[in-house]
Structure formats: structure tokens, C-alpha cells
Amino acid sequence: MKSQSFLVPEELLLRKLNRRDELAFQWLYDQYAHVLYGVILTSVGQPSIASRLVEDVFVKAWNDFDQFNPRKTRLLTWMLSRARAEISVSLAKTVPSSAKSTIDYEVIDNPITAEQRILLDAVYFRGQSITQLAEMSQQPERTLQARLRHVLQELKSLFSQ
């Protein structure tokens, strides 16, 4: 792991990346590849797949860097959301279609509603923020936060039994 003194300040990194400086891309990789690799490896469980996905994330980030908005998010957060998207795509390809939908949720005594499942999926598995969900659903952020808090309390209660 690099010590903090060798890390390139994000402001400088962003300026150089905006100018498409290849050295900045190397700095970006040096600073964040190990973090992304750890997150991806935890999800996919196979080092070879994790390495390939890290490369895919960086190549796509380089190609799509004009989509990054530093006023909305930090660089690492943006890279992590891109990693989550690559993980989702990779896992969707590797899970056989017969295994994707073998659970009949109507039969299971499930204490959470379909709306609550959608909210949990969006926040915890697809990495969407409450702000993004509020914009998409035209609902107040506080309402969504309260619903999320409520379902988490229900699940905590259920699993503590």
C-alpha cells in the first residue's frame, strides 16, 4: 500500500486527467487499482476475473472520463460505482439462467414488500444513492430514507430471532 505522501492530490489528478494526460492515468491506476481489486475480488471470488474487471473499469473510466463530475462525487466513489456495475455485468453472465430465478418469493413468508426489496436492491446492490432514487422516483429523500431505515429495522429484528 502506498503511503499518503506518495499519493497525487485529487485536484491535480483531475486537472491532468481532463487534459487526457497518460501519466495521470498511471497515477490513477497506482492510487486506486488495489482498492478496486479488493472490492471486486470480494464479490467475484476469483483473482483472474477480478484482475480482468479492474482492467475493464480503468479502460472504461479513461474512455468515459468526460462523464465524471467532481461536483457530484469524488473520484474514488465514481470508480467504485463503475466497479460495481462491472461486477453486476460479470455476475449476470456467470450465473446460469436456470439459477437466476429459482426462488418463488410469493411462497416464502417474506416480511418485506416488493417496494422495500426494490429499495434495498437499488441502494445496497446497485449502489444508487438516496438522492438518485429520489430524483428518479419523484419522492422526497426523507421519505426514502425513512422507508430504508424501516426495512433495515424489520430485517434486523427478523435475523436476531
Secondary structure as GFF3:
##gff-version 3
##sequence-region A 1 161
A	DSSP	three_ten_helix	4	6	.	.	.	ID=ss1
A	DSSP	alpha_helix	10	18	.	.	.	ID=ss2
A	DSSP	alpha_helix	22	44	.	.	.	ID=ss3
A	DSSP	alpha_helix	47	63	.	.	.	ID=ss4
A	DSSP	three_ten_helix	65	67	.	.	.	ID=ss5
A	DSSP	alpha_helix	75	94	.	.	.	ID=ss6
A	DSSP	alpha_helix	97	100	.	.	.	ID=ss7
A	DSSP	alpha_helix	114	120	.	.	.	ID=ss8
A	DSSP	pi_helix	121	125	.	.	.	ID=ss9
A	DSSP	alpha_helix	130	137	.	.	.	ID=ss10
A	DSSP	alpha_helix	141	159	.	.	.	ID=ss11
###
